[in-house]
């Protein structure tokens, strides 16, 4: 991602826009596997947006320590005003700003891996991998192309919109699930939403 100005612009309407298009699925898909997070986990959230997920995590597991990395300062400002119980370290940036030598019990990337080209995604996953252990759980919720004509139409529209407004580098949906598998991760749990257009997964190495 090249700029945060577009995401700053979208911050006031980002959640409402997503829920208008995808309804309750956009929330349910991202919260479905939060109960899989062990108590007292060190949790990395990349691309957390306005922070509503932090409130949901608090309801289920208030003992976690969270590193919350988001490229948009406006999104972070909104997240900071949430009712937060877990200890949260807010960092503006991308996966490049993950604190050095920090290892995490859980990684959460919701609608984050879809922002990158295939080539860049490999580097992103490599970088995240360096902050995990053999027991780390990786929770991913993201789009998949289920082959329906309207899947392709929505994807094309979204990529055009976010490329113009936010300057993302991707032109199409990368095969993020294939990238994770190629780097030793396996799907421990999977659930699909919105006519198989959204996929929630728990990945592990064991």
C-alpha positions as CSV (number, residue, x, y, z in Angstrom):
1,X,0.0,0.0,0.0
2,X,1.3,3.4,-1.0
3,X,-0.7,5.9,1.0
4,X,-2.9,6.3,4.0
5,X,-4.8,9.4,2.8
6,X,-7.5,7.4,1.0
7,X,-8.2,5.3,4.1
8,X,-8.2,8.5,6.2
9,X,-10.9,9.8,3.9
10,X,-12.9,6.6,4.2
11,X,-12.6,6.4,8.0
12,X,-16.0,8.1,8.9
13,X,-18.0,5.8,6.5
14,X,-15.8,2.7,6.2
15,X,-17.8,0.4,8.5
16,X,-21.2,1.7,7.3
17,X,-20.2,1.2,3.7
18,X,-19.0,-2.4,4.3
19,X,-22.2,-3.3,6.2
20,X,-24.4,-1.7,3.5
21,X,-22.8,-3.9,0.8
22,X,-22.3,-7.1,2.8
23,X,-24.8,-6.9,5.6
24,X,-24.3,-8.8,8.8
25,X,-21.9,-11.2,7.1
26,X,-19.1,-8.6,7.3
27,X,-19.3,-8.7,11.1
28,X,-20.1,-12.3,11.7
29,X,-17.3,-13.6,9.5
30,X,-14.7,-11.6,11.4
31,X,-15.9,-12.6,14.8
32,X,-16.8,-16.2,14.2
33,X,-13.4,-17.6,15.3
34,X,-12.5,-15.1,18.1
35,X,-13.3,-17.8,20.6
36,X,-10.4,-19.8,19.3
37,X,-7.9,-17.3,20.8
38,X,-6.4,-18.6,24.0
39,X,-6.4,-16.6,27.2
40,X,-3.4,-14.3,27.7
41,X,-2.4,-14.4,24.1
42,X,-0.2,-11.9,22.4
43,X,-2.3,-10.9,19.4
44,X,-1.2,-9.1,16.2
45,X,-4.0,-7.4,14.3
46,X,-3.0,-6.0,10.9
47,X,-5.3,-3.6,9.1
48,X,-7.8,-3.3,11.9
49,X,-9.7,-0.3,10.6
50,X,-11.8,1.6,13.1
51,X,-11.3,-0.9,15.9
52,X,-14.8,-2.4,16.3
53,X,-13.1,-5.8,16.4
54,X,-11.3,-4.8,19.6
55,X,-14.6,-4.4,21.4
56,X,-15.7,-7.9,20.2
57,X,-12.4,-9.3,21.4
58,X,-12.9,-7.7,24.8
59,X,-16.3,-9.4,25.1
60,X,-14.8,-12.8,24.5
61,X,-11.3,-12.6,25.9
62,X,-10.2,-9.6,27.9
63,X,-6.8,-11.0,28.9
64,X,-5.0,-10.6,25.6
65,X,-2.4,-8.1,24.8
66,X,-2.9,-6.7,21.3
67,X,-0.6,-5.0,18.8
68,X,-2.9,-3.1,16.5
69,X,-1.3,-2.0,13.2
70,X,-3.3,0.2,10.9
71,X,-2.0,2.4,8.0
72,X,-4.7,5.1,8.6
73,X,-4.2,7.6,11.4
74,X,-7.9,8.5,11.3
75,X,-8.8,4.8,11.7
76,X,-6.5,4.6,14.7
77,X,-8.0,7.7,16.3
78,X,-11.5,6.1,16.0
79,X,-10.1,2.8,17.5
80,X,-8.6,4.6,20.4
81,X,-12.1,5.9,21.5
82,X,-13.5,2.3,21.8
83,X,-14.3,0.7,25.1
84,X,-11.1,-1.3,25.3
85,X,-10.2,-3.8,28.0
86,X,-7.2,-5.7,26.5
87,X,-3.9,-3.9,26.6
88,X,-3.6,-2.4,23.1
89,X,-0.4,-1.1,21.4
90,X,-1.5,1.1,18.5
91,X,1.0,1.4,15.6
92,X,0.5,3.4,12.4
93,X,1.8,1.5,9.4
94,X,1.8,-1.9,7.8
95,X,3.4,-5.3,8.4
96,X,6.7,-3.5,8.0
97,X,6.1,-1.8,11.3
98,X,5.7,-5.0,13.3
99,X,8.0,-4.6,16.3
100,X,11.3,-6.4,15.8
101,X,11.9,-9.7,17.6
102,X,8.2,-9.8,18.7
103,X,6.5,-13.2,18.4
104,X,2.7,-13.6,18.5
105,X,0.4,-16.4,19.7
106,X,-2.3,-15.2,17.3
107,X,-2.3,-13.2,14.0
108,X,-5.5,-11.7,12.6
109,X,-5.6,-10.4,9.1
110,X,-9.2,-9.5,8.1
111,X,-9.5,-8.2,4.5
112,X,-5.8,-7.4,4.5
113,X,-4.1,-10.0,2.3
114,X,-6.4,-9.0,-0.6
115,X,-4.7,-5.6,-0.8
116,X,-1.5,-7.0,-2.4
117,X,-0.3,-8.3,-5.7
118,X,0.7,-12.0,-5.9
119,X,4.4,-11.0,-5.8
120,X,4.0,-8.6,-2.9
121,X,1.8,-11.0,-1.0
122,X,4.6,-13.5,-0.7
123,X,6.9,-10.9,0.9
124,X,4.0,-9.9,3.2
125,X,3.4,-13.5,4.4
126,X,7.2,-14.0,4.7
127,X,7.4,-11.0,7.0
128,X,4.4,-12.0,9.1
129,X,5.8,-15.6,9.3
130,X,9.0,-14.2,11.0
131,X,6.9,-13.1,13.9
132,X,5.1,-16.4,14.5
133,X,6.0,-19.7,16.2
134,X,5.1,-23.3,15.5
135,X,2.0,-22.9,17.8
136,X,0.8,-19.6,16.4
137,X,-2.8,-19.4,15.1
138,X,-3.5,-17.2,12.1
139,X,-7.1,-16.0,11.7
140,X,-7.9,-14.9,8.2
141,X,-11.2,-13.5,6.9
142,X,-11.2,-12.4,3.3
143,X,-12.8,-12.6,-0.1
144,X,-12.6,-15.7,-2.4
145,X,-13.8,-15.9,-5.9
146,X,-16.5,-18.6,-5.8
147,X,-17.0,-18.4,-9.6
148,X,-20.3,-16.5,-9.6
149,X,-20.7,-13.7,-12.1
150,X,-21.6,-11.2,-9.4
151,X,-18.5,-12.2,-7.4
152,X,-16.3,-11.1,-10.3
153,X,-18.4,-7.9,-10.8
154,X,-18.1,-6.9,-7.1
155,X,-14.4,-7.7,-7.0
156,X,-13.7,-5.7,-10.1
157,X,-15.7,-2.7,-8.7
158,X,-13.9,-2.9,-5.3
159,X,-10.4,-3.1,-6.8
160,X,-11.1,-0.1,-9.1
161,X,-12.5,1.9,-6.2
162,X,-9.7,1.2,-3.7
163,X,-7.0,1.6,-6.3
164,X,-8.3,5.1,-7.2
165,X,-9.1,6.2,-3.7
166,X,-6.5,4.5,-1.5
167,X,-3.7,3.6,-4.0
168,X,-3.6,-0.1,-3.3
169,X,-1.3,-2.0,-5.5
170,X,-3.5,-5.0,-6.3
171,X,-5.6,-5.2,-9.5
172,X,-7.3,-8.5,-8.7
173,X,-7.8,-10.9,-5.8
174,X,-4.6,-12.8,-5.0
175,X,-4.8,-16.5,-4.1
176,X,-4.0,-15.7,-0.5
177,X,-5.1,-19.2,0.7
178,X,-2.6,-20.8,-1.7
179,X,0.2,-18.6,-0.5
180,X,-0.4,-19.6,3.1
181,X,-0.5,-23.3,2.2
182,X,2.7,-22.9,0.3
183,X,4.4,-21.5,3.4
184,X,3.5,-24.4,5.7
185,X,0.1,-23.3,7.0
186,X,-3.0,-25.5,7.0
187,X,-6.6,-24.8,7.4
188,X,-7.7,-26.0,10.8
189,X,-11.2,-24.5,10.6
190,X,-13.2,-22.9,7.8
191,X,-16.6,-21.2,7.3
192,X,-18.0,-19.4,4.3
193,X,-20.3,-16.5,4.1
194,X,-22.3,-14.4,1.6
195,X,-22.8,-17.2,-0.9
196,X,-19.2,-18.4,-0.6
197,X,-17.8,-14.9,-1.3
198,X,-16.3,-14.4,2.1
199,X,-14.2,-17.1,3.8
200,X,-13.2,-17.3,7.5
201,X,-10.3,-19.6,8.4
202,X,-8.1,-20.6,11.3
203,X,-4.6,-21.6,10.1
204,X,-2.0,-23.5,12.1
205,X,1.3,-25.3,11.5
206,X,0.4,-28.4,13.6
